[in-house]
Amino acid sequence: VNIVTRQEILENEVMAMNIEVKRPNFWKTSGSASLQFTQNYISENWYKGGESTNTLVSELVLKANYNDQQHIQWDNTLEAKLGFTTAPSDTMHKYRTNTDLLRLSSKLGVKAFKSWFYTIEVESKTQMLKNYKVNSDVLQSAFTAPLETTVGVGMDYKKNLKNFNISVNLAPLAYRWVYVGNDEVDETKFGVKKDEKSLHEYGSSMK
């Protein structure tokens, strides 16, 4: 005779319910990409003049945001934009870049009260390709020339409404670093002293 205890019955019932416990995921990731092509034709009879061009513009945005719904919010964004346009009037280059941006930003917030957060924000941006003057081999800018990084410490007002979000970041303490990492680029165009590589600035910022 098999005697089944009450404890064994309860254990069997728990196993039958197939209970699965999952930890909450506070991360939210998203991304978007776009590619746009335009063609502009100017007739020889058009009295205002101009030139025909073809333009290609691309954009990629990736986001990874953390929100524990209580105290911590951490927003991270990687943004890349690159565009080209034909340049008939530029006899030395078949095409020119009309937009070129590589930007990484990160903002960490600790809740202070209501919709206000103590924050520290870091943003770094540069470009991906070389850019030359029209009808010239003079290099105007390139990757890490310049490279601009800003750091701000302050408070952020964040409000999530029905159709859009509001963020006002006030940083009484801010630092800006500009680096020109290509010897062919004129560093004085970006505020850096001649024959130097970098610029350091201190102040305040608002976004």
Accessible surface in RSA format (square Angstrom, percent):
REM  Atomic radii and reference values for relative SASA: ProtOr
REM  Chains: A
REM  Algorithm: Lee & Richards
REM  Probe-radius: 1.40
REM  Slices: 20
REM RES _ NUM      All-atoms   Total-Side   Main-Chain    Non-polar    All polar
REM                ABS   REL    ABS   REL    ABS   REL    ABS   REL    ABS   REL
RES VAL A   1   184.77 121.6 109.84  99.4  74.94 180.6 120.36 104.6  64.41 174.7
RES ASN A   2   146.26 100.9 118.75 114.8  27.51  66.2  29.30  70.5 116.96 113.1
RES ILE A   3   148.67  84.6 121.04  90.2  27.63  66.6 124.09  89.4  24.58  66.7
RES VAL A   4    87.45  57.5  64.86  58.7  22.59  54.4  64.88  56.4  22.57  61.2
RES THR A   5    71.66  51.0  64.94  65.8   6.72  16.0  68.09  91.5   3.57   5.4
RES ARG A   6   188.05  79.0 179.33  91.4   8.72  20.8  66.11  90.3 121.94  73.9
RES GLN A   7   123.38  69.0 119.23  87.1   4.16   9.9  36.62  77.9  86.76  65.8
RES GLU A   8    81.31  46.7  80.49  60.9   0.82   2.0  27.81  53.8  53.50  43.7
RES ILE A   9    81.16  46.2  80.11  59.7   1.04   2.5  81.06  58.4   0.10   0.3
RES LEU A  10    88.37  49.2  88.06  63.0   0.31   0.8  88.15  61.9   0.22   0.6
RES GLU A  11    90.36  51.9  86.39  65.4   3.97   9.4  36.55  70.7  53.80  43.9
RES ASN A  12    90.44  62.4  84.10  81.3   6.34  15.3  26.65  64.1  63.79  61.7
RES GLU A  13    93.19  53.5  89.05  67.4   4.14   9.9  38.68  74.8  54.51  44.5
RES VAL A  14    77.93  51.3  76.32  69.1   1.62   3.9  76.32  66.3   1.62   4.4
RES MET A  15   151.39  78.4 127.55  84.4  23.84  56.8 111.02  94.4  40.37  53.5
RES ALA A  16    86.41  79.5  47.93  74.0  38.48  87.5  60.73  85.5  25.68  68.0
RES MET A  17   120.93  62.6  92.40  61.1  28.53  67.9  60.84  51.7  60.09  79.6
RES ASN A  18   125.97  86.9 109.78 106.1  16.19  39.0  26.02  62.6  99.95  96.6
RES ILE A  19   113.31  64.5  79.45  59.2  33.86  81.6  84.30  60.7  29.01  78.7
RES GLU A  20   131.73  75.6 100.35  75.9  31.38  74.7  38.41  74.3  93.32  76.2
RES VAL A  21   135.03  88.9 103.42  93.6  31.62  76.2 106.61  92.6  28.43  77.1
RES LYS A  22   161.70  78.9 133.82  82.1  27.88  66.4  79.89  71.9  81.81  87.1
RES ARG A  23   222.61  93.5 199.43 101.7  23.18  55.2  77.33 105.7 145.28  88.0
RES PRO A  24    97.08  70.8  71.94  65.6  25.14  91.4  83.83  69.2  13.25  82.3
RES ASN A  25   121.65  83.9  87.97  85.0  33.68  81.1  35.73  86.0  85.91  83.0
RES PHE A  26    72.45  36.2  60.88  37.7  11.57  30.1  65.30  39.6   7.15  20.5
RES TRP A  27   106.30  42.7  92.44  44.7  13.87  32.6  71.69  38.2  34.61  56.1
RES LYS A  28   154.91  75.6 149.85  91.9   5.06  12.0  95.57  86.0  59.34  63.2
RES THR A  29   102.22  72.7  78.36  79.4  23.86  56.9  45.90  61.7  56.32  85.1
RES SER A  30    61.77  52.2  45.01  60.1  16.76  38.6  44.03  93.8  17.75  24.9
RES GLY A  31    51.83  63.9   0.00   N/A  51.83  63.9  14.48  39.7  37.35  83.7
RES SER A  32    69.53  58.8  58.13  77.6  11.40  26.3  49.97 106.4  19.56  27.4
RES ALA A  33    81.63  75.1  46.05  71.1  35.58  80.9  48.31  68.0  33.32  88.3
RES SER A  34    63.56  53.7  50.53  67.4  13.03  30.0  49.37 105.1  14.19  19.9
RES LEU A  35   131.74  73.4  97.05  69.4  34.69  87.2  97.11  68.2  34.63  93.2
RES GLN A  36   108.26  60.5 103.36  75.5   4.89  11.7  32.86  70.0  75.40  57.2
RES PHE A  37   129.98  65.0 103.66  64.2  26.32  68.5 103.67  62.9  26.31  75.3
RES THR A  38    61.88  44.0  56.63  57.4   5.26  12.5  50.89  68.4  10.99  16.6
RES GLN A  39   136.89  76.5 102.59  75.0  34.30  81.7  17.65  37.6 119.24  90.4
RES ASN A  40    74.85  51.6  71.61  69.2   3.24   7.8  22.33  53.7  52.52  50.8
RES TYR A  41   167.98  78.4 144.38  82.1  23.60  61.4 108.80  81.8  59.18  73.0
RES ILE A  42    44.39  25.3  32.82  24.4  11.58  27.9  34.13  24.6  10.26  27.8
RES SER A  43    47.41  40.1  41.76  55.7   5.65  13.0  27.59  58.8  19.82  27.8
RES GLU A  44   176.84 101.5 138.54 104.8  38.29  91.2  61.49 118.9 115.35  94.2
RES ASN A  45   140.43  96.8 111.46 107.7  28.98  69.8  34.02  81.9 106.42 102.9
RES TRP A  46   119.21  47.8 108.89  52.7  10.31  24.2 101.20  54.0  18.01  29.2
RES TYR A  47   178.39  83.3 140.77  80.1  37.61  97.9 120.76  90.8  57.62  71.0
RES LYS A  48   144.69  70.6 107.98  66.3  36.71  87.4  60.22  54.2  84.47  90.0
RES GLY A  49    37.03  45.7   0.00   N/A  37.03  45.7  31.48  86.4   5.55  12.4
RES GLY A  50    68.69  84.7   0.00   N/A  68.69  84.7  32.72  89.8  35.98  80.6
RES GLU A  51    67.66  38.8  56.68  42.9  10.98  26.2  35.78  69.2  31.89  26.0
RES SER A  52    44.91  38.0  36.23  48.4   8.68  20.0  30.62  65.2  14.29  20.0
RES THR A  53    29.55  21.0  25.70  26.1   3.86   9.2  18.81  25.3  10.75  16.2
RES ASN A  54    56.38  38.9  53.67  51.9   2.71   6.5   7.95  19.1  48.43  46.8
RES THR A  55    27.81  19.8  26.53  26.9   1.28   3.0  15.12  20.3  12.69  19.2
RES LEU A  56    71.53  39.8  70.82  50.7   0.71   1.8  70.82  49.7   0.71   1.9
RES VAL A  57    48.28  31.8  47.09  42.6   1.19   2.9  47.09  40.9   1.19   3.2
RES SER A  58    37.76  31.9  37.23  49.7   0.53   1.2  21.49  45.8  16.27  22.8
RES GLU A  59    59.31  34.1  54.06  40.9   5.25  12.5  10.43  20.2  48.88  39.9
RES LEU A  60    76.44  42.6  75.91  54.3   0.53   1.3  75.91  53.3   0.53   1.4
RES VAL A  61    24.40  16.1  24.35  22.0   0.05   0.1  24.35  21.2   0.05   0.1
RES LEU A  62    81.44  45.4  79.62  57.0   1.83   4.6  79.78  56.0   1.67   4.5
RES LYS A  63    91.81  44.8  85.94  52.7   5.86  14.0  30.34  27.3  61.47  65.5
RES ALA A  64    33.89  31.2  32.96  50.9   0.93   2.1  32.96  46.4   0.93   2.5
RES ASN A  65    45.19  31.2  44.16  42.7   1.03   2.5  10.81  26.0  34.38  33.2
RES TYR A  66    52.86  24.7  52.30  29.8   0.55   1.4  26.08  19.6  26.77  33.0
RES ASN A  67    45.35  31.3  44.43  42.9   0.92   2.2  17.39  41.9  27.96  27.0
RES ASP A  68    26.27  18.4  22.04  21.9   4.23  10.0   6.93  16.3  19.34  19.3
RES GLN A  69   139.16  77.8 106.85  78.1  32.31  76.9  47.97 102.1  91.19  69.2
RES GLN A  70   122.94  68.7 105.56  77.1  17.38  41.4  29.24  62.2  93.71  71.1
RES HIS A  71   109.30  59.7 108.30  75.3   1.01   2.6  74.24  76.5  35.06  40.8
RES ILE A  72    52.95  30.1  52.43  39.1   0.52   1.2  52.43  37.8   0.52   1.4
RES GLN A  73    34.72  19.4  33.36  24.4   1.36   3.2   5.82  12.4  28.91  21.9
RES TRP A  74    96.53  38.7  96.53  46.7   0.00   0.0  93.56  49.9   2.97   4.8
RES ASP A  75    38.86  27.2  36.60  36.4   2.26   5.3  17.69  41.6  21.17  21.1
RES ASN A  76    27.80  19.2  26.82  25.9   0.98   2.3  17.61  42.4  10.19   9.8
RES THR A  77    32.98  23.5  30.87  31.3   2.12   5.1  17.11  23.0  15.87  24.0
RES LEU A  78    69.39  38.6  67.98  48.6   1.41   3.6  67.98  47.7   1.41   3.8
RES GLU A  79    23.60  13.6  23.60  17.9   0.00   0.0   3.90   7.6  19.70  16.1
RES ALA A  80    21.58  19.8  19.44  30.0   2.13   4.9  19.66  27.7   1.91   5.1
RES LYS A  81    65.90  32.2  65.36  40.1   0.55   1.3  16.69  15.0  49.21  52.4
RES LEU A  82    40.35  22.5  38.38  27.5   1.97   5.0  38.38  27.0   1.97   5.3
RES GLY A  83     0.06   0.1   0.00   N/A   0.06   0.1   0.06   0.2   0.00   0.0
RES PHE A  84    51.12  25.6  50.18  31.1   0.94   2.4  50.18  30.4   0.94   2.7
RES THR A  85    30.47  21.7  29.32  29.7   1.15   2.7  25.21  33.9   5.26   8.0
RES THR A  86    46.96  33.4  44.17  44.8   2.79   6.6  42.53  57.1   4.43   6.7
RES ALA A  87    10.43   9.6   6.77  10.4   3.66   8.3   8.19  11.5   2.24   5.9
RES PRO A  88    79.87  58.2  44.65  40.7  35.22 128.0  58.41  48.2  21.46 133.4
RES SER A  89    68.88  58.2  50.55  67.5  18.33  42.2  44.71  95.2  24.17  33.9
RES ASP A  90     6.27   4.4   0.50   0.5   5.77  13.6   0.50   1.2   5.77   5.8
RES THR A  91   122.95  87.4  83.96  85.1  38.98  92.9  76.15 102.3  46.80  70.7
RES MET A  92    96.74  50.1  63.61  42.1  33.13  78.9  59.11  50.3  37.63  49.9
RES HIS A  93    35.44  19.4  27.80  19.3   7.64  19.5  32.85  33.9   2.60   3.0
RES LYS A  94   185.50  90.5 164.78 101.1  20.72  49.3 115.63 104.1  69.87  74.4
RES TYR A  95   126.81  59.2 118.40  67.4   8.41  21.9  71.37  53.6  55.44  68.3
RES ARG A  96    50.91  21.4  45.53  23.2   5.38  12.8  20.03  27.4  30.88  18.7
RES THR A  97    31.52  22.4  13.17  13.4  18.35  43.7   6.73   9.0  24.80  37.5
RES ASN A  98    72.50  50.0  33.06  31.9  39.44  95.0  32.95  79.3  39.55  38.2
RES THR A  99    42.26  30.1  33.13  33.6   9.13  21.8  26.97  36.2  15.29  23.1
RES ASP A 100    31.04  21.7   9.39   9.3  21.65  51.2   8.76  20.6  22.28  22.2
RES LEU A 101    35.72  19.9  35.72  25.6   0.00   0.0  35.72  25.1   0.00   0.0
RES LEU A 102    53.80  30.0  52.04  37.2   1.77   4.4  52.04  36.5   1.77   4.8
RES ARG A 103    63.47  26.6  62.75  32.0   0.72   1.7   6.04   8.3  57.43  34.8
RES LEU A 104   101.00  56.3  98.18  70.2   2.83   7.1  98.18  69.0   2.83   7.6
RES SER A 105    23.81  20.1  23.07  30.8   0.75   1.7   7.55  16.1  16.26  22.8
RES SER A 106    32.71  27.6  30.14  40.2   2.57   5.9  23.21  49.4   9.50  13.3
RES LYS A 107    28.28  13.8  26.61  16.3   1.67   4.0  11.89  10.7  16.39  17.5
RES LEU A 108    71.05  39.6  68.80  49.2   2.25   5.7  68.80  48.3   2.25   6.1
RES GLY A 109     3.97   4.9   0.00   N/A   3.97   4.9   3.32   9.1   0.65   1.5
RES VAL A 110    66.65  43.9  66.65  60.3   0.00   0.0  66.65  57.9   0.00   0.0
RES LYS A 111    87.56  42.7  70.98  43.6  16.58  39.5  19.57  17.6  67.99  72.4
RES ALA A 112    31.95  29.4   0.04   0.1  31.91  72.6   2.60   3.7  29.34  77.7
RES PHE A 113   116.08  58.1 109.18  67.6   6.90  17.9 116.08  70.4   0.00   0.0
RES LYS A 114   178.55  87.1 154.13  94.6  24.42  58.1 109.36  98.4  69.19  73.7
RES SER A 115    22.02  18.6  18.28  24.4   3.74   8.6   5.74  12.2  16.28  22.8
RES TRP A 116    71.68  28.8  71.68  34.7   0.00   0.0  53.89  28.7  17.79  28.9
RES PHE A 117    12.46   6.2  12.46   7.7   0.00   0.0  12.46   7.6   0.00   0.0
RES TYR A 118   124.55  58.1 122.02  69.4   2.53   6.6  83.26  62.6  41.29  50.9
RES THR A 119     8.40   6.0   2.21   2.2   6.18  14.7   4.82   6.5   3.58   5.4
RES ILE A 120    78.01  44.4  75.90  56.5   2.12   5.1  75.90  54.7   2.12   5.7
RES GLU A 121    25.25  14.5  24.06  18.2   1.18   2.8   4.43   8.6  20.82  17.0
RES VAL A 122    60.83  40.0  59.71  54.1   1.12   2.7  59.71  51.9   1.12   3.0
RES GLU A 123    29.85  17.1  28.80  21.8   1.05   2.5   0.88   1.7  28.98  23.7
RES SER A 124    31.80  26.9  29.39  39.2   2.41   5.5  20.32  43.3  11.48  16.1
RES LYS A 125    67.83  33.1  65.66  40.3   2.17   5.2  21.07  19.0  46.76  49.8
RES THR A 126    16.83  12.0   7.07   7.2   9.76  23.3  15.24  20.5   1.60   2.4
RES GLN A 127    25.19  14.1  24.76  18.1   0.44   1.0   4.06   8.6  21.13  16.0
RES MET A 128    59.61  30.9  42.95  28.4  16.66  39.7  18.40  15.6  41.21  54.6
RES LEU A 129    72.44  40.3  69.14  49.5   3.29   8.3  72.17  50.7   0.27   0.7
RES LYS A 130   106.14  51.8  90.78  55.7  15.36  36.6  49.03  44.1  57.11  60.8
RES ASN A 131    38.11  26.3  36.78  35.5   1.32   3.2   4.65  11.2  33.45  32.3
RES TYR A 132    65.23  30.5  62.59  35.6   2.65   6.9  36.70  27.6  28.53  35.2
RES LYS A 133    97.90  47.8  96.05  58.9   1.84   4.4  40.77  36.7  57.13  60.8
RES VAL A 134    80.98  53.3  64.18  58.1  16.81  40.5  64.18  55.8  16.81  45.6
RES ASN A 135    72.59  50.1  52.90  51.1  19.68  47.4  22.06  53.1  50.53  48.8
RES SER A 136    24.59  20.8  20.75  27.7   3.84   8.8  17.71  37.7   6.88   9.6
RES ASP A 137   100.95  70.7  81.92  81.5  19.02  45.0  34.33  80.8  66.61  66.4
RES VAL A 138    86.01  56.6  80.77  73.1   5.24  12.6  85.97  74.7   0.03   0.1
RES LEU A 139     7.36   4.1   0.78   0.6   6.57  16.5   0.78   0.6   6.57  17.7
RES GLN A 140    47.02  26.3  45.85  33.5   1.17   2.8   6.41  13.6  40.61  30.8
RES SER A 141    11.87  10.0  11.87  15.8   0.00   0.0   6.63  14.1   5.24   7.3
RES ALA A 142     2.86   2.6   2.86   4.4   0.00   0.0   2.86   4.0   0.00   0.0
RES PHE A 143   111.18  55.6 103.47  64.1   7.71  20.1 103.47  62.7   7.71  22.1
RES THR A 144    31.92  22.7  31.92  32.4   0.00   0.0  20.99  28.2  10.93  16.5
RES ALA A 145     0.00   0.0   0.00   0.0   0.00   0.0   0.00   0.0   0.00   0.0
RES PRO A 146    29.66  21.6  28.12  25.6   1.54   5.6  28.12  23.2   1.54   9.6
RES LEU A 147    36.10  20.1  36.10  25.8   0.00   0.0  36.10  25.4   0.00   0.0
RES GLU A 148    39.84  22.9  38.84  29.4   1.00   2.4   4.27   8.3  35.57  29.0
RES THR A 149    24.43  17.4  24.43  24.8   0.00   0.0  20.33  27.3   4.10   6.2
RES THR A 150    38.63  27.5  37.93  38.5   0.70   1.7  33.42  44.9   5.22   7.9
RES VAL A 151    43.20  28.4  40.85  37.0   2.36   5.7  41.56  36.1   1.65   4.5
RES GLY A 152    10.13  12.5   0.00   N/A  10.13  12.5   6.06  16.6   4.07   9.1
RES VAL A 153    68.74  45.2  67.26  60.9   1.48   3.6  67.26  58.4   1.48   4.0
RES GLY A 154    13.35  16.5   0.00   N/A  13.35  16.5   8.35  22.9   5.00  11.2
RES MET A 155    51.47  26.7  51.00  33.8   0.47   1.1  18.73  15.9  32.74  43.4
RES ASP A 156     0.20   0.1   0.20   0.2   0.00   0.0   0.00   0.0   0.20   0.2
RES TYR A 157    69.12  32.3  69.12  39.3   0.00   0.0  40.34  30.3  28.78  35.5
RES LYS A 158    41.98  20.5  34.91  21.4   7.07  16.8  27.44  24.7  14.54  15.5
RES LYS A 159    88.72  43.3  86.61  53.1   2.12   5.0  39.11  35.2  49.62  52.9
RES ASN A 160   114.81  79.2  87.42  84.5  27.39  65.9  25.04  60.3  89.77  86.8
RES LEU A 161    76.23  42.5  57.69  41.3  18.54  46.6  63.24  44.4  12.98  34.9
RES LYS A 162   199.99  97.6 157.25  96.5  42.74 101.8 111.52 100.4  88.47  94.2
RES ASN A 163   129.04  89.0  92.90  89.8  36.14  87.0  29.36  70.7  99.68  96.3
RES PHE A 164   121.17  60.6 110.27  68.3  10.91  28.4 120.31  72.9   0.86   2.5
RES ASN A 165   110.79  76.4  83.49  80.7  27.30  65.7  21.38  51.4  89.41  86.4
RES ILE A 166    64.11  36.5  59.15  44.1   4.97  12.0  62.25  44.8   1.86   5.1
RES SER A 167    55.06  46.5  30.75  41.0  24.31  56.0  28.47  60.6  26.59  37.2
RES VAL A 168    57.07  37.6  57.07  51.7   0.00   0.0  57.07  49.6   0.00   0.0
RES ASN A 169     9.21   6.4   8.03   7.8   1.18   2.8   2.78   6.7   6.43   6.2
RES LEU A 170    68.83  38.3  68.41  48.9   0.42   1.0  68.54  48.1   0.29   0.8
RES ALA A 171     4.42   4.1   2.67   4.1   1.76   4.0   3.23   4.5   1.19   3.2
RES PRO A 172    88.08  64.2  75.19  68.5  12.89  46.9  80.06  66.1   8.02  49.8
RES LEU A 173   127.27  70.9 124.68  89.2   2.58   6.5 126.16  88.6   1.11   3.0
RES ALA A 174    21.45  19.7  12.73  19.6   8.72  19.8  15.24  21.5   6.21  16.5
RES TYR A 175    63.22  29.5  61.27  34.9   1.95   5.1  51.68  38.8  11.54  14.2
RES ARG A 176    75.73  31.8  75.08  38.3   0.65   1.6  30.43  41.6  45.30  27.5
RES TRP A 177    73.35  29.4  73.35  35.5   0.00   0.0  68.88  36.7   4.47   7.3
RES VAL A 178     2.55   1.7   2.55   2.3   0.00   0.0   2.55   2.2   0.00   0.0
RES TYR A 179    68.85  32.1  68.85  39.2   0.00   0.0  34.62  26.0  34.23  42.2
RES VAL A 180     2.75   1.8   2.55   2.3   0.20   0.5   2.55   2.2   0.20   0.5
RES GLY A 181    31.92  39.4   0.00   N/A  31.92  39.4   1.33   3.6  30.59  68.5
RES ASN A 182    33.15  22.9  28.36  27.4   4.79  11.5   6.12  14.7  27.03  26.1
RES ASP A 183   127.20  89.1  92.45  92.0  34.75  82.2  41.01  96.5  86.19  86.0
RES GLU A 184   121.23  69.6  95.22  72.0  26.00  61.9  42.44  82.1  78.79  64.3
RES VAL A 185     2.33   1.5   0.00   0.0   2.33   5.6   0.46   0.4   1.87   5.1
RES ASP A 186    67.29  47.1  59.43  59.2   7.86  18.6  31.13  73.3  36.16  36.1
RES GLU A 187    27.12  15.6  27.12  20.5   0.00   0.0   2.42   4.7  24.70  20.2
RES THR A 188    64.92  46.2  45.98  46.6  18.94  45.1  34.24  46.0  30.69  46.4
RES LYS A 189   108.24  52.8  69.83  42.8  38.42  91.5  69.22  62.3  39.02  41.6
RES PHE A 190    51.33  25.7  38.56  23.9  12.77  33.2  47.52  28.8   3.80  10.9
RES GLY A 191    48.94  60.3   0.00   N/A  48.94  60.3  32.27  88.5  16.67  37.3
RES VAL A 192     2.60   1.7   0.00   0.0   2.60   6.3   0.38   0.3   2.23   6.0
RES LYS A 193   150.34  73.3 142.69  87.5   7.66  18.2  91.57  82.4  58.78  62.6
RES LYS A 194   148.91  72.6 132.54  81.3  16.37  39.0  87.23  78.5  61.68  65.7
RES ASP A 195   128.89  90.3  89.74  89.3  39.16  92.6  38.88  91.5  90.02  89.8
RES GLU A 196    86.97  49.9  79.40  60.1   7.57  18.0  30.80  59.6  56.17  45.9
RES LYS A 197    90.28  44.0  85.90  52.7   4.38  10.4  77.02  69.3  13.27  14.1
RES SER A 198    32.69  27.6  24.22  32.3   8.47  19.5   2.81   6.0  29.88  41.9
RES LEU A 199    37.33  20.8  35.28  25.2   2.06   5.2  37.33  26.2   0.00   0.0
RES HIS A 200   100.73  55.1  79.81  55.5  20.92  53.5  59.67  61.5  41.06  47.8
RES GLU A 201    74.95  43.0  70.50  53.3   4.45  10.6  28.11  54.4  46.83  38.2
RES TYR A 202   174.22  81.3 138.51  78.8  35.71  92.9 106.16  79.8  68.05  83.9
RES GLY A 203    41.00  50.6   0.00   N/A  41.00  50.6  34.56  94.8   6.44  14.4
RES SER A 204    86.57  73.2  53.37  71.2  33.20  76.5  31.82  67.8  54.75  76.7
RES SER A 205    50.05  42.3  35.41  47.3  14.64  33.7  36.17  77.0  13.88  19.4
RES MET A 206   142.94  74.0 113.78  75.3  29.16  69.4  89.55  76.1  53.39  70.7
RES LYS A 207   111.91  54.6  77.65  47.6  34.26  81.6 107.57  96.8   4.34   4.6
END  Absolute sums over single chains surface
CHAIN  1 A    15160.0      12638.3       2521.7       8930.3       6229.7
END  Absolute sums over all chains
TOTAL         15160.0      12638.3       2521.7       8930.3       6229.7
